[in-house]
Amino acid sequence: MIKSLSHAAHLLPMINQEGNAQPGEGLTALQTFTYFVFAPVAIFAVIALISWFASAPKKAKTEVLNHIAD
């Protein structure tokens, strides 16, 4: 049983690969940070600001003077 588990663990990286798939170049630390941290946080902030502005309480309108006071 242990031998079959070790054999399955050895083949695990091959399971996720398609036939003839070649991995590309790795990402730099800056690219990784930009793609997986900065971009999602920026998108979240933009959506939050849009929703905050859309749901912010409106200012009460001042009453318009319709007649001249004597």
Secondary structure, DSSP 8 states (H G I E B T S, - for coil): -HHHHHHHHHHHHHHTS-TT--------HHHHHIIIIIHHHHHHHHHHHHHHHHHS----------S---
